[in-house]
Amino acid sequence: MKITIKETQNPTILKFEFPDFITQNESFEFKNIDEARNSPLAQQLFYLPFVKTVYISGNFIAIERFSIVDWNDVKDAVAEQIEEYVKTGGKILIEDTSKPTKTALTVYGETTPNPATLKFVVSRRLTKTAVEFKNIDDTASSPLAKELFQFPFVKEVFIDENYISVTKYEVATWEEITIEIRTFIKEYIENGGIVIDESMVVADTKQDKQQIKNFDNLDTTSQQIINILEEYVKPAVAADGGNILFDSYDEKEKRVKVILQGSCNGCPSSTFTLKNGIENMLKDMLNDPAIIVEALNA
């Protein structure tokens, strides 16, 4: 049994992946050794002085560290300790039959290229449809987003797949509010709160373009652009808590218009990404050096 070490976008959290699932349909979060009474492995990990939080879900154990060490100095030793523990028959989890418990949820924050936006990753799929909320009036389809706008420092909310990107006003710093937002999201979802009501998602212009319902009626170049964005660009921007939507292609001007969502919208580096990343990619893959990319909301 070999543990694979995987970095996350949160530099304090490291994943230790197993070749097989270690828990089915459950996720656990332990803040201290007492909370970890149902996980002998987590309890052992808490004897390491730098371990702050232990997450167990699917095929991995994620560990959040205190700042007293750097992961590069200890990650291999931690992986070896986990491997040796399991190899000698140590229990990862013990089923608690004394009382029914709700499934725990893991939520952790990841930084994004946009300093005003933080990405909160959830150990559960949240939605099939990416939705952006600019204000509380837009939140008919998302009770969670509506609740988040009750915080005076929340400016925008973007929800996609298994994460929630929150953009704040300058009135607060992330150091002051991250734990508050993270705890709220975690408890809201654990208590059965609705994240997205798919039936209530309004099919506005942006949403129609995202779904590309008229794909077959578009010109060949537009279809190629959409395919490139879907395959090469969207996964990258999603990793940073954002999204990109195709808007239009002007064959005469060679101009591609896109819409940025989530952390990408308003990001200081978005112009660099558009020009030196996406634009160059399209020029190369379409073999057309005249291509220009413009974000309608950059």
TALINMO-V907972 format. One record per residue. N is the residue number from 1. PSI is psi as a letter, one per 40 degrees, with the letter a starting at -180 (NA if undefined). Layout:
((N,PSI) (N,PSI))
This chain:
((1,h) (2,h) (3,h) (4,h) (5,h) (6,h) (7,i) (8,i) (9,e) (10,h) (11,e) (12,e) (13,h) (14,h) (15,h) (16,h) (17,h) (18,i) (19,d) (20,i) (21,h) (22,e) (23,i) (24,h) (25,f) (26,i) (27,i) (28,i) (29,h) (30,h) (31,e) (32,i) (33,d) (34,d) (35,d) (36,f) (37,d) (38,e) (39,g) (40,d) (41,d) (42,d) (43,d) (44,d) (45,d) (46,e) (47,e) (48,h) (49,e) (50,e) (51,h) (52,d) (53,i) (54,h) (55,h) (56,h) (57,h) (58,b) (59,f) (60,i) (61,h) (62,h) (63,h) (64,h) (65,i) (66,i) (67,e) (68,e) (69,i) (70,i) (71,d) (72,d) (73,d) (74,e) (75,d) (76,d) (77,d) (78,d) (79,d) (80,d) (81,d) (82,d) (83,d) (84,d) (85,d) (86,d) (87,d) (88,e) (89,e) (90,i) (91,h) (92,d) (93,i) (94,h) (95,h) (96,h) (97,e) (98,d) (99,i) (100,h) (101,i) (102,i) (103,h) (104,i) (105,h) (106,h) (107,h) (108,i) (109,i) (110,h) (111,i) (112,i) (113,e) (114,h) (115,e) (116,e) (117,h) (118,i) (119,h) (120,h) (121,h) (122,i) (123,f) (124,i) (125,h) (126,d) (127,i) (128,e) (129,h) (130,h) (131,h) (132,h) (133,h) (134,d) (135,i) (136,d) (137,e) (138,e) (139,f) (140,d) (141,e) (142,g) (143,d) (144,d) (145,d) (146,d) (147,d) (148,d) (149,e) (150,d) (151,h) (152,e) (153,e) (154,h) (155,d) (156,i) (157,h) (158,h) (159,h) (160,h) (161,b) (162,f) (163,i) (164,h) (165,h) (166,h) (167,h) (168,i) (169,i) (170,e) (171,d) (172,i) (173,i) (174,d) (175,d) (176,d) (177,e) (178,d) (179,d) (180,d) (181,d) (182,d) (183,d) (184,d) (185,d) (186,d) (187,d) (188,d) (189,d) (190,d) (191,e) (192,e) (193,i) (194,h) (195,d) (196,h) (197,g) (198,d) (199,e) (200,e) (201,h) (202,h) (203,g) (204,a) (205,d) (206,d) (207,d) (208,d) (209,d) (210,d) (211,e) (212,f) (213,d) (214,f) (215,d) (216,e) (217,e) (218,i) (219,i) (220,d) (221,d) (222,d) (223,d) (224,d) (225,d) (226,d) (227,d) (228,d) (229,d) (230,d) (231,d) (232,d) (233,d) (234,d) (235,d) (236,d) (237,d) (238,d) (239,d) (240,e) (241,f) (242,a) (243,i) (244,h) (245,h) (246,h) (247,d) (248,i) (249,h) (250,h) (251,d) (252,d) (253,e) (254,f) (255,h) (256,h) (257,h) (258,i) (259,h) (260,h) (261,i) (262,b) (263,d) (264,d) (265,h) (266,e) (267,h) (268,d) (269,e) (270,d) (271,d) (272,d) (273,d) (274,d) (275,d) (276,e) (277,c) (278,d) (279,d) (280,d) (281,d) (282,d) (283,d) (284,d) (285,d) (286,e) (287,f) (288,g) (289,e) (290,e) (291,h) (292,h) (293,h) (294,h) (295,h) (296,d) (297,f) (298,NA))
